[in-house]
Amino acid sequence: MSIKPTAALSALKLIQNEVTNDFHIVGLEDTAQLIVSDLNCKVLLRREVINEELVSISSFRKGTYIAKIITEGGTVEKKVVKT
């Protein structure tokens, strides 16, 4: 059984600023739980976020990470790259 994302989840965008090593999530209607993990599934950051709240990954090593955004409407995963 597959679960189709709602329109609100499909509208979520993760916008990165590679110069300042941070990102924000656009399209949240309410608060969401954010979990950032490395590709080995080690959780590096877990916090509640609101729409367009700045999230810093400046303390992370260079590499690729997964940002899991959990809302009442479901869960979305986005790729984050620290350069």
C-alpha positions in Angstrom: 0.0 0.0 0.0 1.5 3.4 -1.0 0.5 6.6 0.6 0.2 9.6 -1.7 1.3 12.9 -0.3 -1.3 15.6 0.2 -1.2 18.8 -1.8 0.2 20.6 1.2 3.1 18.2 1.6 3.8 18.4 -2.1 4.0 22.2 -1.8 6.8 22.0 0.8 10.1 23.4 -0.4 13.5 23.2 1.3 15.6 26.2 0.3 19.3 26.1 1.0 21.8 28.8 1.3 25.2 27.2 0.5 27.2 30.2 1.5 25.9 30.5 5.1 25.2 26.7 5.4 21.6 27.0 6.5 18.2 26.3 5.0 14.5 27.1 5.6 11.3 25.2 4.8 8.6 27.1 2.9 5.0 26.0 2.7 4.4 24.9 6.3 0.9 25.7 7.5 1.6 24.8 11.1 4.6 23.7 13.1 6.4 20.6 12.0 9.0 18.2 13.5 12.3 18.3 11.6 14.8 15.5 11.8 18.1 15.8 10.0 20.2 12.6 9.7 23.3 11.5 7.8 23.2 8.8 5.1 23.9 6.2 7.8 20.6 7.3 9.5 22.4 8.9 12.5 20.2 11.7 13.7 22.1 15.0 14.0 19.3 17.4 14.6 15.8 17.1 15.9 13.6 20.1 16.6 10.2 21.7 15.9 10.1 24.3 13.1 7.7 26.8 11.7 7.3 28.2 8.2 10.5 29.9 6.9 12.4 29.4 10.2 16.2 29.4 9.5 17.9 26.1 10.3 21.7 26.1 10.5 23.9 23.1 9.5 27.1 25.0 9.9 28.4 22.6 12.5 27.9 19.6 10.2 30.7 18.1 8.1 30.6 18.4 4.4 28.3 15.9 2.8 24.7 14.9 2.0 22.0 14.7 4.6 18.3 13.9 4.7 15.8 16.3 6.3 12.6 14.6 7.3 9.7 17.0 7.8 6.9 15.5 9.8 3.5 17.3 9.8 0.0 16.3 10.8 -0.6 15.7 7.1 2.3 13.3 6.7 6.0 13.1 6.2 8.3 14.4 3.5 12.1 13.8 3.0 14.4 16.3 1.3 18.1 16.1 0.5 20.4 18.7 2.1 24.0 19.1 0.9 26.6 20.8 3.0 29.5 22.2 0.9 
